[in-house]
C-alpha cells in the first residue's frame, strides 16, 4: 500500500501496518456493526484486497435522524454496500452469514456489549475474521490523544444525560478482556497512535 505525503506522526504510527494487514485479506461478505455514517466501511473499501459485499447496520437511537441510513446508502451508490437500521443485539441474519464482522470505535456505544458481540460472532462463519477497532484511555498517550479522550468523555456525559448510551472511554485492559471473552482462535493486536482513517483523510496535515 502506497502511503504518500504523510505527516511524521502518521508515518511513525502503526496505522500503515494495520492497513497492510487489512490489505492482505480478501473479504467476501462483510458486516460492519454500529456503523454510524459508514466511516469504517470507507476505510475497508480503501484497504481490503477484495470484498464481495458490505452491510452496515446501526440502531440509530433517538436524536440521530433516520435519514442517515439513506444518506449512507447514497454515499456508496453503485457499490455492493448497503445500510440497514438494526439492533446489534438482535441481528436479523442467519448463522454464519458473513466472512468478516467489524465494529469500529463503537464498543462504548453498546448497551449490552457481550450480547451484541455474541450476535456478531453468531453470524460470522467458522474461520472468519472479527475486527475490533477501539480507542482507549490509559497508557502513554500523546497530547492529541489525551485531548481527544477529554472531548469524548465530555460528549459521553452529555449523551448520558440525554438518555443515549455512551460510555466513558475504556481502558486497554477492558478492551482486551472483551475480546478475550469472544473465544477467538487467534488474536492479532495492533496499538497505533493514529487511526487507519488518518492515512486517507484530506485533513491529515491539519489534524
KOLLUMMI-668971 format. One line per field, with one value per residue: residue number from 1; residue in one letter; z negated, x negated, y negated of N, C-alpha, C in turn. Coordinates in Angstrom, 2 decimals. Example, Ala and Ser with C-alpha at 12.3 -4.5 7.8 and 13.67 -1.06 7.14 Angstrom:
% residues 2
resi (1 | 2)
resn (A | S)
n_zz (-7.80 | -7.08)
n_xx (-13.19 | -12.85)
n_yy (5.69 | 2.25)
ca_zz (-7.80 | -7.14)
ca_xx (-12.30 | -13.67)
ca_yy (4.50 | 1.06)
c_zz (-7.80 | -7.87)
c_xx (-13.20 | -12.90)
c_yy (3.30 | -0.03)
This chain:
% residues 207
resi (1 | 2 | 3 | 4 | 5 | 6 | 7 | 8 | 9 | 10 | 11 | 12 | 13 | 14 | 15 | 16 | 17 | 18 | 19 | 20 | 21 | 22 | 23 | 24 | 25 | 26 | 27 | 28 | 29 | 30 | 31 | 32 | 33 | 34 | 35 | 36 | 37 | 38 | 39 | 40 | 41 | 42 | 43 | 44 | 45 | 46 | 47 | 48 | 49 | 50 | 51 | 52 | 53 | 54 | 55 | 56 | 57 | 58 | 59 | 60 | 61 | 62 | 63 | 64 | 65 | 66 | 67 | 68 | 69 | 70 | 71 | 72 | 73 | 74 | 75 | 76 | 77 | 78 | 79 | 80 | 81 | 82 | 83 | 84 | 85 | 86 | 87 | 88 | 89 | 90 | 91 | 92 | 93 | 94 | 95 | 96 | 97 | 98 | 99 | 100 | 101 | 102 | 103 | 104 | 105 | 106 | 107 | 108 | 109 | 110 | 111 | 112 | 113 | 114 | 115 | 116 | 117 | 118 | 119 | 120 | 121 | 122 | 123 | 124 | 125 | 126 | 127 | 128 | 129 | 130 | 131 | 132 | 133 | 134 | 135 | 136 | 137 | 138 | 139 | 140 | 141 | 142 | 143 | 144 | 145 | 146 | 147 | 148 | 149 | 150 | 151 | 152 | 153 | 154 | 155 | 156 | 157 | 158 | 159 | 160 | 161 | 162 | 163 | 164 | 165 | 166 | 167 | 168 | 169 | 170 | 171 | 172 | 173 | 174 | 175 | 176 | 177 | 178 | 179 | 180 | 181 | 182 | 183 | 184 | 185 | 186 | 187 | 188 | 189 | 190 | 191 | 192 | 193 | 194 | 195 | 196 | 197 | 198 | 199 | 200 | 201 | 202 | 203 | 204 | 205 | 206 | 207)
resn (X | X | X | X | X | X | X | X | X | X | X | X | X | X | X | X | X | X | X | X | X | X | X | X | X | X | X | X | X | X | X | X | X | X | X | X | X | X | X | X | X | X | X | X | X | X | X | X | X | X | X | X | X | X | X | X | X | X | X | X | X | X | X | X | X | X | X | X | X | X | X | X | X | X | X | X | X | X | X | X | X | X | X | X | X | X | X | X | X | X | X | X | X | X | X | X | X | X | X | X | X | X | X | X | X | X | X | X | X | X | X | X | X | X | X | X | X | X | X | X | X | X | X | X | X | X | X | X | X | X | X | X | X | X | X | X | X | X | X | X | X | X | X | X | X | X | X | X | X | X | X | X | X | X | X | X | X | X | X | X | X | X | X | X | X | X | X | X | X | X | X | X | X | X | X | X | X | X | X | X | X | X | X | X | X | X | X | X | X | X | X | X | X | X | X | X | X | X | X | X | X | X | X | X | X | X | X)
n_zz (0.00 | 0.93 | -0.71 | -0.43 | -1.07 | -3.94 | -7.27 | -9.82 | -12.32 | -11.62 | -9.88 | -11.63 | -13.24 | -13.87 | -11.96 | -9.23 | -9.24 | -10.13 | -8.01 | -5.96 | -6.88 | -6.70 | -3.97 | -3.15 | -3.17 | -1.68 | -1.45 | -1.06 | -2.17 | -4.23 | -7.46 | -9.09 | -12.23 | -14.27 | -12.60 | -12.08 | -10.11 | -8.23 | -8.17 | -8.79 | -6.92 | -4.61 | -5.03 | -4.88 | -2.17 | -0.99 | -1.85 | -2.01 | -0.29 | 1.37 | 1.72 | 1.57 | 0.79 | -1.43 | -4.44 | -6.42 | -9.70 | -12.07 | -15.07 | -15.28 | -17.42 | -19.15 | -18.33 | -16.44 | -13.09 | -11.06 | -8.40 | -8.04 | -7.32 | -4.68 | -3.58 | -3.91 | -2.23 | 0.24 | 0.37 | 1.03 | 3.46 | 6.22 | 5.51 | 3.97 | 1.39 | -1.45 | -3.79 | -6.86 | -9.23 | -12.32 | -15.33 | -17.00 | -18.99 | -18.29 | -15.66 | -12.38 | -10.76 | -9.29 | -10.95 | -10.64 | -8.37 | -7.38 | -6.21 | -7.36 | -10.29 | -11.72 | -14.08 | -14.82 | -16.84 | -18.52 | -20.63 | -23.09 | -22.76 | -22.99 | -24.58 | -25.72 | -25.64 | -25.51 | -24.56 | -22.05 | -20.71 | -20.85 | -19.17 | -16.77 | -16.50 | -16.17 | -13.59 | -12.11 | -9.94 | -10.53 | -11.12 | -10.14 | -10.18 | -12.86 | -13.44 | -15.58 | -16.39 | -18.54 | -20.68 | -23.54 | -27.03 | -28.68 | -29.45 | -27.57 | -26.32 | -23.60 | -23.52 | -21.82 | -21.77 | -24.45 | -24.59 | -22.85 | -24.26 | -26.51 | -25.20 | -24.27 | -26.69 | -27.71 | -25.77 | -26.19 | -28.73 | -28.25 | -26.37 | -27.98 | -29.89 | -28.21 | -27.79 | -26.00 | -25.15 | -25.96 | -26.85 | -29.02 | -27.83 | -27.38 | -29.27 | -28.11 | -29.03 | -29.62 | -27.07 | -25.96 | -27.63 | -26.84 | -24.16 | -24.58 | -25.77 | -23.62 | -22.66 | -20.45 | -17.94 | -17.16 | -17.85 | -16.75 | -17.70 | -17.45 | -18.34 | -17.87 | -17.40 | -15.70 | -13.76 | -11.11 | -9.31 | -9.17 | -7.28 | -4.87 | -5.12 | -4.17 | -5.76 | -7.04 | -7.44 | -8.91 | -11.27)
n_xx (-0.83 | -0.61 | -1.82 | -1.68 | -2.97 | -2.61 | -2.04 | -4.60 | -3.86 | -1.79 | -3.13 | -4.98 | -3.30 | -1.32 | 0.56 | 0.17 | -0.77 | 1.50 | 3.25 | 1.92 | 2.20 | 4.98 | 5.11 | 4.15 | 6.22 | 8.89 | 12.10 | 14.79 | 18.11 | 19.16 | 19.87 | 20.54 | 20.85 | 22.78 | 22.44 | 22.79 | 22.21 | 20.92 | 18.13 | 16.00 | 16.47 | 15.79 | 13.02 | 12.47 | 13.05 | 10.93 | 8.73 | 8.97 | 8.06 | 9.94 | 13.49 | 16.80 | 19.37 | 20.71 | 22.38 | 23.75 | 24.84 | 26.95 | 28.46 | 29.40 | 30.28 | 32.75 | 32.57 | 30.65 | 31.02 | 33.19 | 32.75 | 30.07 | 29.39 | 30.33 | 28.73 | 26.18 | 26.42 | 26.64 | 24.13 | 22.45 | 23.39 | 23.91 | 22.03 | 21.39 | 22.62 | 24.58 | 26.94 | 28.59 | 31.20 | 30.84 | 30.73 | 27.80 | 27.84 | 29.71 | 29.58 | 30.81 | 29.98 | 28.94 | 27.19 | 23.63 | 23.38 | 21.59 | 18.26 | 16.45 | 16.74 | 17.14 | 16.42 | 16.11 | 14.73 | 16.97 | 17.68 | 18.09 | 20.54 | 22.46 | 25.24 | 25.42 | 22.70 | 21.59 | 23.76 | 24.27 | 21.80 | 21.75 | 23.87 | 22.80 | 20.68 | 22.11 | 23.17 | 20.93 | 18.94 | 17.47 | 14.06 | 13.87 | 13.18 | 12.90 | 13.07 | 12.04 | 11.95 | 10.90 | 10.70 | 8.61 | 8.11 | 5.87 | 2.30 | -0.66 | 0.19 | 0.37 | 0.37 | 2.38 | 4.00 | 4.82 | 6.30 | 8.36 | 9.56 | 10.55 | 12.41 | 14.12 | 15.07 | 16.49 | 18.52 | 19.73 | 20.83 | 22.77 | 24.46 | 25.33 | 26.86 | 28.90 | 30.10 | 28.98 | 27.08 | 23.79 | 20.77 | 17.94 | 14.54 | 12.92 | 10.51 | 7.39 | 7.03 | 9.66 | 10.78 | 9.25 | 10.07 | 12.75 | 12.49 | 11.10 | 13.07 | 14.57 | 13.56 | 11.90 | 9.97 | 7.41 | 5.53 | 4.70 | 3.04 | 2.90 | 1.41 | 1.87 | 0.97 | 2.46 | 5.47 | 6.35 | 7.85 | 6.63 | 4.65 | 5.80 | 7.24 | 8.31 | 7.60 | 5.28 | 2.86 | 3.54 | 4.73)
n_yy (1.19 | -2.15 | -5.02 | -8.05 | -11.37 | -11.78 | -13.00 | -13.21 | -12.06 | -10.28 | -8.58 | -7.36 | -5.95 | -2.95 | -2.74 | -2.31 | 0.34 | 1.69 | 1.14 | 2.49 | 5.10 | 5.42 | 5.17 | 7.57 | 9.27 | 11.01 | 10.17 | 11.26 | 11.58 | 8.95 | 7.62 | 4.62 | 3.52 | 1.23 | -1.03 | -3.77 | -6.56 | -5.12 | -5.35 | -3.56 | -1.61 | -2.96 | -3.06 | -0.31 | 0.21 | -1.01 | 0.37 | 3.23 | 6.23 | 7.40 | 7.62 | 8.99 | 7.99 | 5.48 | 4.91 | 2.44 | 1.90 | 0.22 | -0.93 | -3.47 | -5.55 | -7.66 | -11.11 | -10.90 | -11.32 | -9.33 | -9.55 | -9.32 | -6.72 | -6.56 | -8.54 | -7.43 | -5.21 | -6.51 | -7.61 | -5.50 | -4.70 | -2.56 | -0.73 | 2.49 | 2.18 | 1.72 | 0.27 | 0.80 | 0.28 | 1.58 | 3.45 | 4.26 | 6.14 | 7.95 | 9.41 | 9.71 | 11.90 | 15.00 | 17.73 | 17.78 | 16.07 | 14.23 | 13.43 | 11.72 | 9.80 | 6.57 | 3.97 | 0.64 | -1.84 | -1.84 | -0.19 | -1.38 | -2.51 | -0.62 | 0.86 | 3.41 | 5.02 | 7.66 | 9.16 | 7.99 | 8.39 | 11.13 | 11.78 | 10.82 | 12.57 | 14.91 | 14.67 | 14.81 | 16.70 | 19.94 | 19.83 | 17.31 | 13.71 | 11.45 | 8.13 | 5.61 | 2.28 | -0.20 | -3.06 | -3.78 | -4.73 | -4.80 | -4.39 | -5.41 | -8.08 | -10.44 | -14.08 | -14.93 | -12.68 | -12.55 | -14.90 | -14.23 | -12.15 | -13.55 | -15.17 | -13.22 | -12.12 | -14.26 | -14.46 | -11.97 | -12.26 | -14.23 | -12.90 | -10.78 | -12.12 | -12.83 | -10.46 | -8.70 | -5.86 | -5.96 | -5.32 | -6.08 | -6.43 | -3.35 | -1.39 | 0.01 | 2.63 | 3.41 | 3.51 | 5.55 | 7.64 | 7.84 | 8.69 | 11.06 | 12.65 | 13.37 | 15.69 | 16.25 | 17.97 | 17.15 | 14.18 | 11.04 | 8.14 | 4.68 | 1.66 | -1.73 | -5.15 | -6.59 | -6.44 | -4.15 | -5.53 | -8.00 | -7.80 | -8.34 | -10.64 | -13.88 | -15.97 | -15.37 | -16.69 | -18.87 | -18.06)
ca_zz (0.00 | 1.02 | -1.75 | -0.04 | -1.69 | -5.26 | -8.38 | -10.56 | -13.35 | -10.99 | -9.35 | -12.72 | -13.93 | -13.34 | -11.04 | -7.98 | -9.45 | -10.19 | -6.64 | -5.19 | -7.33 | -6.07 | -2.55 | -2.87 | -3.36 | -0.69 | -2.44 | -0.91 | -2.65 | -5.43 | -8.29 | -9.95 | -13.28 | -14.80 | -11.51 | -12.00 | -8.73 | -7.35 | -8.06 | -8.74 | -5.63 | -3.67 | -5.25 | -4.35 | -0.71 | -0.57 | -2.35 | -1.77 | 1.01 | 2.18 | 0.96 | 2.40 | 0.38 | -2.80 | -5.04 | -7.64 | -10.50 | -13.25 | -15.67 | -15.12 | -18.51 | -19.03 | -18.27 | -15.19 | -12.08 | -10.27 | -7.06 | -7.97 | -6.58 | -3.25 | -3.20 | -3.80 | -1.01 | 1.38 | 0.36 | 1.67 | 4.56 | 7.31 | 4.95 | 3.29 | -0.01 | -1.85 | -5.19 | -7.42 | -10.62 | -13.00 | -16.65 | -17.02 | -19.98 | -17.73 | -14.22 | -11.55 | -9.78 | -9.62 | -11.49 | -9.71 | -7.14 | -6.94 | -6.26 | -8.28 | -11.03 | -12.22 | -14.85 | -14.92 | -17.72 | -18.90 | -21.80 | -24.19 | -22.47 | -23.10 | -25.89 | -26.20 | -24.76 | -25.31 | -23.73 | -20.69 | -20.10 | -20.71 | -17.94 | -15.64 | -16.35 | -15.67 | -12.14 | -11.48 | -9.57 | -11.19 | -10.47 | -9.66 | -10.85 | -13.71 | -13.55 | -16.59 | -16.49 | -19.65 | -21.39 | -24.98 | -27.79 | -29.56 | -28.77 | -27.20 | -25.28 | -23.14 | -23.94 | -20.95 | -22.22 | -25.74 | -24.29 | -22.25 | -25.35 | -27.29 | -24.37 | -24.24 | -28.00 | -27.80 | -24.92 | -26.83 | -29.85 | -27.66 | -25.82 | -29.09 | -30.43 | -27.24 | -27.72 | -24.92 | -25.65 | -25.55 | -28.00 | -29.02 | -27.10 | -28.10 | -29.40 | -27.19 | -29.65 | -29.47 | -25.66 | -25.79 | -28.30 | -25.99 | -23.00 | -25.09 | -26.04 | -22.36 | -22.44 | -19.09 | -17.84 | -17.13 | -18.10 | -16.37 | -18.38 | -16.97 | -19.03 | -16.99 | -17.84 | -14.72 | -13.11 | -9.69 | -8.56 | -9.01 | -6.07 | -3.70 | -5.44 | -3.49 | -6.77 | -7.84 | -7.75 | -9.78 | -12.49)
ca_xx (0.00 | -1.38 | -1.45 | -2.35 | -2.70 | -2.00 | -2.71 | -5.54 | -3.16 | -1.07 | -4.13 | -5.60 | -2.28 | -1.11 | 1.71 | -0.24 | -0.84 | 2.88 | 3.78 | 1.31 | 2.83 | 6.29 | 4.89 | 3.82 | 7.46 | 9.96 | 13.17 | 16.06 | 19.26 | 18.70 | 20.84 | 19.98 | 21.81 | 22.78 | 21.67 | 22.92 | 22.31 | 20.15 | 16.74 | 15.07 | 16.68 | 14.94 | 11.66 | 12.37 | 13.03 | 9.62 | 7.64 | 9.13 | 7.64 | 11.12 | 14.71 | 18.00 | 20.40 | 20.61 | 23.64 | 23.58 | 26.08 | 26.90 | 29.79 | 29.75 | 31.18 | 33.40 | 31.61 | 29.92 | 32.08 | 33.31 | 32.26 | 28.65 | 29.31 | 30.46 | 27.54 | 25.06 | 26.63 | 26.30 | 22.67 | 21.79 | 24.25 | 23.20 | 21.15 | 22.10 | 22.63 | 25.92 | 27.09 | 29.88 | 31.44 | 30.94 | 30.11 | 26.71 | 28.13 | 30.71 | 29.31 | 31.76 | 29.21 | 28.74 | 25.88 | 22.50 | 23.75 | 20.56 | 16.86 | 15.80 | 17.59 | 16.32 | 17.01 | 15.06 | 14.99 | 18.39 | 17.94 | 18.57 | 21.91 | 23.35 | 25.89 | 25.03 | 21.57 | 21.45 | 24.87 | 24.07 | 20.66 | 22.16 | 24.67 | 21.89 | 19.93 | 23.05 | 23.36 | 19.62 | 18.67 | 16.34 | 12.80 | 13.94 | 12.36 | 13.63 | 12.23 | 12.47 | 11.11 | 11.45 | 9.76 | 8.55 | 7.85 | 4.70 | 1.03 | -1.48 | 0.93 | -0.13 | 1.22 | 3.57 | 4.87 | 5.42 | 7.33 | 9.48 | 10.22 | 11.31 | 13.56 | 15.05 | 15.69 | 17.49 | 19.66 | 20.39 | 21.65 | 23.93 | 25.34 | 25.92 | 27.92 | 30.00 | 30.66 | 28.33 | 25.99 | 22.47 | 19.90 | 16.63 | 13.51 | 12.48 | 9.08 | 6.90 | 7.28 | 11.06 | 10.99 | 8.65 | 10.96 | 13.93 | 12.12 | 10.74 | 14.29 | 15.14 | 13.05 | 11.37 | 8.90 | 6.16 | 5.76 | 3.66 | 3.29 | 2.11 | 1.59 | 1.45 | 1.30 | 3.39 | 6.39 | 6.11 | 8.53 | 5.72 | 3.84 | 6.55 | 8.00 | 7.87 | 7.13 | 4.24 | 1.79 | 4.07 | 5.28)
ca_yy (0.00 | -3.38 | -5.97 | -9.29 | -12.67 | -11.60 | -13.68 | -12.36 | -11.29 | -9.18 | -7.66 | -6.61 | -5.17 | -1.60 | -2.78 | -1.67 | 1.79 | 2.18 | 1.08 | 3.59 | 6.35 | 5.45 | 5.35 | 8.98 | 10.04 | 11.00 | 10.05 | 11.95 | 10.82 | 8.25 | 6.89 | 3.57 | 3.24 | -0.14 | -1.65 | -5.22 | -7.06 | -4.25 | -5.79 | -2.42 | -0.95 | -3.69 | -2.57 | 1.06 | 0.19 | -1.51 | 1.21 | 4.66 | 6.72 | 7.72 | 7.95 | 9.20 | 7.04 | 4.98 | 4.44 | 1.66 | 1.83 | -0.64 | -1.09 | -4.87 | -5.93 | -8.96 | -12.20 | -10.73 | -11.21 | -8.10 | -9.86 | -8.97 | -5.46 | -6.88 | -9.32 | -6.48 | -4.42 | -7.38 | -7.83 | -4.37 | -4.29 | -1.89 | 0.29 | 3.58 | 1.74 | 1.30 | -0.10 | 1.18 | -0.06 | 2.86 | 3.52 | 5.24 | 7.18 | 8.86 | 9.34 | 10.46 | 12.66 | 16.41 | 18.09 | 17.90 | 15.37 | 13.29 | 13.85 | 10.78 | 8.86 | 5.47 | 2.89 | -0.37 | -2.98 | -1.79 | 0.66 | -2.22 | -2.94 | 0.53 | 1.02 | 4.73 | 5.34 | 9.10 | 9.65 | 7.51 | 9.09 | 12.52 | 11.83 | 10.66 | 13.82 | 15.93 | 14.54 | 14.95 | 18.10 | 20.61 | 19.48 | 15.94 | 12.70 | 10.50 | 6.93 | 4.64 | 1.08 | -0.99 | -3.90 | -3.51 | -5.96 | -4.74 | -4.18 | -6.56 | -8.77 | -11.72 | -15.19 | -14.93 | -11.59 | -12.94 | -15.90 | -13.51 | -11.42 | -14.53 | -15.57 | -12.09 | -11.99 | -15.33 | -14.04 | -10.83 | -12.77 | -14.91 | -11.88 | -10.03 | -12.97 | -12.83 | -9.11 | -7.94 | -5.02 | -6.46 | -5.10 | -6.70 | -5.70 | -2.16 | -1.13 | 1.04 | 3.93 | 3.78 | 3.88 | 6.88 | 8.59 | 8.01 | 9.52 | 12.40 | 13.40 | 13.86 | 17.04 | 16.38 | 18.95 | 16.40 | 12.77 | 10.10 | 6.88 | 3.55 | 0.38 | -2.81 | -6.50 | -7.15 | -5.51 | -3.88 | -6.59 | -9.14 | -7.61 | -8.79 | -11.84 | -15.11 | -16.92 | -14.70 | -17.65 | -19.92 | -17.49)
c_zz (0.00 | -0.02 | -1.45 | -0.95 | -3.03 | -6.31 | -9.16 | -11.58 | -12.78 | -10.48 | -10.44 | -13.51 | -13.32 | -12.34 | -9.73 | -8.10 | -9.49 | -8.79 | -5.78 | -5.59 | -6.71 | -4.57 | -2.16 | -2.89 | -2.14 | -1.46 | -2.28 | -1.33 | -4.03 | -6.12 | -9.13 | -10.95 | -13.82 | -13.85 | -11.46 | -10.57 | -7.76 | -7.20 | -7.97 | -7.46 | -4.56 | -3.79 | -4.66 | -2.83 | -0.18 | -0.94 | -1.99 | -0.38 | 1.94 | 1.24 | 1.95 | 2.09 | -1.07 | -3.23 | -6.32 | -8.40 | -11.69 | -13.76 | -15.53 | -16.18 | -18.29 | -19.12 | -17.03 | -14.10 | -11.31 | -8.87 | -6.90 | -7.20 | -5.08 | -2.75 | -3.00 | -2.54 | 0.23 | 1.50 | 1.10 | 2.86 | 5.69 | 6.84 | 4.23 | 1.78 | -0.34 | -3.35 | -5.65 | -8.84 | -11.37 | -14.32 | -16.65 | -18.01 | -19.46 | -16.21 | -13.44 | -10.41 | -10.25 | -10.23 | -10.34 | -8.34 | -6.56 | -7.09 | -7.21 | -8.99 | -11.68 | -13.15 | -15.16 | -15.78 | -18.22 | -20.08 | -22.91 | -23.93 | -22.66 | -24.51 | -26.52 | -25.27 | -24.47 | -24.40 | -22.27 | -20.01 | -19.94 | -19.46 | -16.70 | -15.41 | -15.79 | -14.15 | -11.38 | -11.16 | -10.36 | -10.42 | -9.92 | -10.54 | -11.60 | -13.95 | -14.57 | -16.59 | -17.54 | -20.27 | -22.87 | -25.71 | -28.59 | -28.74 | -28.41 | -26.02 | -24.87 | -23.63 | -23.11 | -21.38 | -23.53 | -25.53 | -23.70 | -23.30 | -26.18 | -26.52 | -24.36 | -25.58 | -28.21 | -27.00 | -25.54 | -27.97 | -29.32 | -27.14 | -26.93 | -29.73 | -29.53 | -27.07 | -26.59 | -25.50 | -25.09 | -26.76 | -27.88 | -28.25 | -27.94 | -28.27 | -28.38 | -27.72 | -29.46 | -28.02 | -25.40 | -26.45 | -27.45 | -24.82 | -23.43 | -25.29 | -24.77 | -22.03 | -21.02 | -19.07 | -17.85 | -17.34 | -17.71 | -17.01 | -17.83 | -17.81 | -18.11 | -17.56 | -16.89 | -14.15 | -11.66 | -8.84 | -8.26 | -7.76 | -4.85 | -3.91 | -4.73 | -4.46 | -7.57 | -8.19 | -8.72 | -11.17 | -13.60)
c_xx (-0.87 | -0.88 | -2.13 | -2.02 | -2.00 | -2.76 | -3.58 | -4.83 | -2.42 | -2.04 | -4.72 | -4.59 | -2.20 | 0.06 | 1.37 | -0.29 | 0.56 | 3.49 | 3.20 | 1.90 | 4.22 | 6.16 | 4.55 | 5.06 | 8.37 | 11.26 | 14.39 | 17.21 | 18.92 | 19.86 | 20.09 | 21.05 | 21.66 | 22.04 | 21.74 | 23.10 | 21.44 | 18.69 | 15.76 | 15.26 | 15.85 | 13.49 | 11.48 | 12.29 | 11.67 | 8.48 | 7.76 | 8.65 | 8.82 | 12.30 | 15.85 | 19.06 | 20.18 | 21.99 | 23.29 | 24.89 | 25.87 | 28.33 | 30.31 | 30.75 | 31.78 | 32.36 | 30.75 | 30.96 | 32.02 | 32.75 | 30.78 | 28.45 | 29.36 | 29.24 | 26.34 | 25.19 | 26.28 | 24.80 | 21.93 | 22.61 | 23.42 | 22.24 | 21.99 | 22.09 | 24.02 | 25.95 | 28.50 | 29.99 | 31.72 | 30.19 | 29.04 | 26.96 | 29.14 | 30.62 | 30.26 | 31.03 | 29.08 | 27.35 | 24.86 | 22.81 | 22.62 | 19.16 | 16.04 | 16.89 | 16.68 | 17.12 | 15.89 | 15.51 | 16.43 | 18.68 | 18.58 | 19.97 | 22.92 | 23.93 | 25.50 | 23.95 | 21.49 | 22.54 | 24.66 | 22.91 | 20.95 | 23.00 | 23.78 | 21.08 | 20.84 | 23.17 | 22.04 | 19.37 | 17.49 | 15.07 | 12.78 | 13.15 | 13.24 | 12.69 | 12.83 | 11.46 | 11.71 | 10.35 | 9.73 | 7.91 | 6.55 | 3.43 | 0.35 | -0.84 | 0.23 | 0.80 | 2.51 | 4.55 | 5.56 | 6.53 | 8.57 | 10.27 | 11.09 | 12.56 | 14.61 | 15.78 | 16.75 | 18.73 | 20.44 | 21.29 | 22.92 | 24.93 | 26.06 | 27.06 | 29.15 | 30.63 | 30.10 | 27.17 | 24.67 | 21.55 | 18.61 | 15.63 | 12.99 | 10.96 | 8.67 | 7.19 | 8.73 | 11.35 | 10.42 | 9.51 | 12.20 | 13.61 | 11.74 | 11.98 | 14.98 | 14.66 | 12.55 | 10.17 | 7.53 | 6.50 | 4.53 | 4.00 | 2.33 | 2.44 | 1.06 | 1.84 | 2.28 | 4.27 | 5.95 | 6.74 | 7.59 | 4.85 | 4.49 | 7.28 | 7.43 | 7.28 | 5.95 | 3.09 | 2.24 | 4.40 | 4.24)
c_yy (-1.25 | -4.37 | -7.31 | -10.45 | -12.55 | -12.41 | -12.69 | -11.48 | -10.10 | -8.13 | -6.77 | -5.78 | -3.77 | -1.56 | -2.09 | -0.16 | 2.40 | 2.20 | 2.20 | 4.93 | 6.50 | 5.72 | 6.77 | 9.87 | 9.90 | 11.18 | 10.91 | 11.07 | 10.26 | 7.56 | 5.87 | 3.17 | 1.83 | -1.07 | -3.16 | -5.68 | -6.26 | -4.62 | -4.61 | -1.62 | -1.63 | -3.24 | -1.18 | 1.07 | -0.26 | -0.57 | 2.68 | 5.05 | 6.93 | 7.92 | 8.14 | 8.16 | 6.65 | 4.50 | 3.68 | 1.60 | 0.90 | -0.80 | -2.51 | -5.33 | -7.31 | -10.07 | -12.11 | -10.49 | -9.91 | -8.30 | -9.52 | -7.66 | -5.74 | -7.64 | -8.40 | -5.64 | -5.23 | -7.57 | -6.73 | -3.83 | -3.67 | -0.82 | 1.34 | 3.34 | 1.24 | 1.04 | 0.24 | 0.66 | 1.23 | 2.80 | 4.62 | 6.37 | 8.21 | 8.81 | 10.25 | 11.17 | 14.11 | 16.63 | 18.19 | 17.27 | 14.52 | 13.88 | 12.98 | 9.98 | 7.82 | 4.58 | 1.89 | -1.55 | -3.01 | -0.88 | -0.15 | -2.78 | -1.82 | 0.64 | 2.36 | 5.26 | 6.83 | 9.65 | 9.25 | 8.25 | 10.57 | 12.73 | 11.72 | 11.93 | 14.93 | 15.88 | 14.63 | 16.42 | 18.65 | 20.31 | 18.07 | 14.98 | 11.70 | 9.30 | 5.97 | 3.49 | 0.17 | -1.85 | -3.51 | -4.68 | -5.94 | -4.54 | -5.50 | -7.29 | -10.07 | -12.83 | -15.23 | -13.84 | -11.95 | -13.97 | -15.22 | -12.74 | -12.37 | -14.97 | -14.45 | -11.95 | -13.06 | -14.96 | -12.90 | -11.29 | -13.44 | -13.88 | -11.11 | -10.82 | -12.99 | -11.45 | -8.27 | -7.13 | -5.50 | -6.39 | -5.90 | -5.83 | -4.54 | -2.14 | -0.05 | 2.44 | 4.36 | 4.21 | 5.28 | 7.95 | 8.88 | 8.92 | 10.94 | 13.26 | 13.90 | 15.27 | 17.26 | 17.31 | 18.29 | 14.92 | 11.96 | 8.76 | 5.82 | 2.33 | -0.71 | -4.15 | -7.17 | -6.05 | -5.28 | -4.97 | -7.76 | -9.02 | -8.24 | -10.11 | -13.07 | -16.12 | -16.38 | -15.63 | -18.73 | -19.38 | -17.48)
